[in-house]
């Protein structure tokens, strides 16, 4: 019995020793496993916060990049009147339809007036407008600083709304012409990236602004509160942690959560990363109580302590392996959620194992290019071979700089070939996720976004802008007051004024010729002020004082309210055409030799004077003048001398008659003369003076001289006269014939001929 008792005691002692040893070893291994699990778990959460922060940054940066492009192109041209408001609305409506997180836009011009506003729905517009008005005011001050920010970010958060306000400048050159406010709804992003992270009652993901405002927390009552304004005042440890998170871009820490209902405080592990969006940053954090990790490890403590040390050790080892696999599974689930989120956003994902040269392309990545899931392999060449040859060098350099660590992230726009042979514009973004100890990149993850429609819109806008800028016609855009806001190269070429010299001034100050065109300008302003298009021809003045003819059209530009916001003027230089018209008119009306009226024009003017005489009850004289013995002059001295005599005679007559009288050459040496408001006696006095002037004139040409005489025959047309112009010409011609055969007098009236005939 004693031996039995002794042996039993020894056996019990050995078993107790083995059990104690097993418990001690188990406890040691479990503590070690717990610490490793905590570290691994915290590292996983740290990586997850980085993925979420990067995703938030890319989501918003993608929107910001698109809006910045539109602010530099379409919105500038919209405010300048070169791009219609309806077309701008169509572009913004496309952005809203493609991106669930965009609530709307509000665009202000330089005077602070709303030029365009558009929301996802009419019910959202009052809130969007209020937020735009609230945050546009500080933006004006910031964008007018000497070194302004590219765009500004504001956070509007309360228990019901979680909004991100992006404000962009609209500049024309260096001048601020307006701003665009973009309202982004953070709820869809929070729903995808943060809301699902809820492992236990005390486990949470949250989002803080750089000023400590809680943008998201699983407890909705805390959303909109500031951690520095009362929530954590009684817990210095939490205040210190809050400051650390908003000042450091990333980190890992732990803290003791305050007790609830007098329970023991909970130790929590926390990881965070900063998402930089515009002028602000936002902290993405995941907080996990250590009991979650410890609970996972402690599940393996259900090994039987009464087994042998080897079994105990194997069970502890198995528990450690299980814990590790569970942690890895949770990481994979988190990554899967992120992949689903990206796929839901219609972005293609790629995951590149750089060392192996293997790449995972998501189904959406392949679908974007028209391929099925099985039609594209997993090599880097699948992407590289599809890059357009014109983009390959630039894209390769951008990727290489990021792999070398020269850039924070990879971002590039390039074209990829599709299955049908066409090309799509792709916005590629990515970041090296892991590097080895030597700093060489090991793994890189990124996304592809189809930006084909946006790129085509940008190209179309650029073409329209180039078409206006390079048009040979002068294009001028003014504000409603007529102050110039834009001129193209055609304006500079035609007027000589540069863009800088023209902007800010009124067109009348620069180019108005001052040639008595006030009626035209008054009609122009009356027409365009009424909202109508004015077209006409007028003269303007260049910078060096030259006057030029132009064909001008001025169109008012109206906003949605029917208010005039700009005027667009287009003018074409008609100077050369007008000069040609004047020359053609001169050739058609003027005798080329003597530079007086030709026969056709003289007859037209004579007919008009006859009608005027008949209408006003006056009289006029019509005379035909013929050079005596002109054939002898031509035959003796030559035709050059004859032409000289004709020119001299025309000059003598022009010097003696009045401006209201009309002289014309109607034949070889025959001239016709209309004397307005002249009766028979007045005509006789003039013709006597002309006869004497011609006889006394010394017709010298090239050393030769000749005396020239001329004969005149004329008829008088008075009120009540029934003669036609042809009849009057015949009467003057009969009088001329009589004058040529009258040895005493070289001018004869038709009345004298009539008297002689009666006798």
Phi, psi and omega in degrees: 000315179297318178299318180297314180297319179297316179295321179295318178297318179297318180295316178298319180298317180296317180297319179297317178298316179296319179296316179298317178298316179297318179296316181297311179298317179300316180296318180297313181294323180292320178297318178296316178296323180296315180296317178297320180294319177300314181296314180297316181297316181294322177297321178297316179295323178299315178295322181293320177296324178294317179298316181294316180298317178296320180296315178299316180299314181294319181303309184284322180298326177298314177297316182298319181298316180296316181294323178298319179298315180294325179293328180278341185239281188299316184288326175298313181290329176295313179293332179276354178087005182269350184224124188291152178295322180296322178293321177297319178297323180296319178297317181291323178298323176297318177299317182295319182290329182278335185238112182299332187277351181273120178272323181171180182223151171223129181243129178249145173271184186296337180273000179089004179277148177283119179263336181200136173217139185208132180231166179299326176211159181295330181292336180276343189297319178302316179294319179297316180297318180297316180294321179296315179298322182294316188263351178286334183297307178294337181293323179303315181296316184294318184286344178267002177289163183297325177235082184283158175282156183295318170202163185247152180234133177230152180246128177238105188227135167212188185295340182254330186234141175227095187243151173242125183253117178253128183238125184239144176278148171248110185245144171244104192070236177257001184269132179283114183260345181171181177222155174238132180251127180245124182258121183249130178270117183280347186301315178300321179293318179297320181298324182279315192262329189247318184303320183293344184277087182211084187278331181207177185300324183263357183271136187206156167244143179213165185229124181244144169279168182295345179260005175094007179283133180280109179278325176213140174207148182296336175271105186299338181292338182272346182295131182095345178283159178251126184293342180264005184234057170116327187295315185248020184300330182274000185230087182306326181297320180288322177300315179298320179294320179300315180298321181296319182292322183279349180255332180259137185295330179201163179173173177225142181201185175215158179202164178261117180287134180305148182291146176243130182056044177062016177280173180289146178294153184251130176278131182234148173259136183226141176228148179209155173220153182259131172260118180266120182231105179065234184269001181232168175230154183230137185264121174262120184229147174233125182245127183231126176292144182296341180292335178294315179290314181297325180295322178296318180289321185292343177299330180281356179284357181282017174289149181283120182290348185266004177278173180290160184303325181292316179296318179299316180297317180296323179292319178297317178298318178298319179298319180297317180296318180298316180300316180297317180294323178296319179296316178296323179296320178296322177297316180297321177296320178297316179296323179296318178300319179295318178299316179297322179297315179296318180296321178296333179274006177066025174260143175271141183251142172228142182230113191252116170274100191294319182295319182274343183074019181258143181228135172266124175250125182290160178304322180294323178302316182286319180299324181302329181260006177088013182257154172279172184299324186268000187270352178234131182281198185243033180253158178296330182296333180301323177277313187300321183287345183263355179287134179303140184301328180287339182258349190300315184295311181298316182294317178298320179294320179297317179294318182297319180298322179288319178298328179279357178085012182281335179237152183291324179210164179263131176209128184202143173257128180206171180255139176241140180284141179261174182297326182276006178094348178280174179238143175243143174281129184236137170260108180263130177228148179188172181206141175293123185269332183210144175231154177277183184297335179276359180086006180280140181293138181247318184218142180222136182236144179196184182227157172240131179239132178283113180242025185301311182297317179296320181294318178296322177296318178297318180296318180297317179297319180296320179296316180298318180296317180294323180298317179291315185297324185258009178295138177291339176284151178278125179245127181232134175239128180238165172280178182301336179274000179089010179275131185292131176249337183203141168223149179263182181296328179300321177297317180297319182292320185284315187266337183088354178272135177281168178304314182296322180289332186272320185296135179093357180243164179272139180304326181296329178293328188268308196239358179295127187282338180075017184267056174055051179246027183300322179298321179295314181294323178296317178296321179300309183292323177298321183290309185286332177294334177277003178087015181252164180271134177251135176226141179180179178241140180201174178255144176232175183237137177278176180298324182272008174098355180289139177266135180225150176274144177214152170262120188241136169231133181235127182239134174280147176251124184252148173271187183296337180271004181079012180270143178283123181247342178202162168238139178242119179248137177233123180232142178245139181284116181254009187304311182297319179295318180296320178298319179293320179297317180297320180293319178296320178296319179298316181295331182278341187241342188248139174287124189294328183284311188260350181063025172248181182299140173278178186300315184296314182291323178300317181296321178297314182292323179296320179297318179297319180293323176298316179295320179295320179296315179295325184285323186258002175073035179246191178230159177217155178244138177240123184236151172242128183248133181226134179284129181287134175054039182294330180297325179293321178300314180297315184290327183278313188254351179099163184290331178297319179292321178299317178297321179299317180297318180298317180294317181296319181296317178300319180294321179297314181296317181297328180287340184262336185267170181272170179293331182279349178277158185235128177241138178213153176262118186250355178202194181304295178246015181262136176236152176237148186221131175249124179251109182286146176054043184231131177263190185295319181292318179297322179294318181298319179298314181296315184293328176295318179295321178294316181301316181293318181298321181290317182294325182278344185289138181266103183274084180259132181212116177055046176084351179255154181220150181210147174269134184237136173238161181221150178248148182233137169231134185216161177222151182249134178248126183235175179302134180089355180293144183257001185290149170266172179297317178298320179295320180294322178296320180293322178297315179295325181292321177295322178293324178296318180299319179294323181294323182291335181257013179256112184288339184270322189231136181265003174223139185221138176267162180293330179298321179295320178297319181296320180295318179298320181295321180294323180291000000 
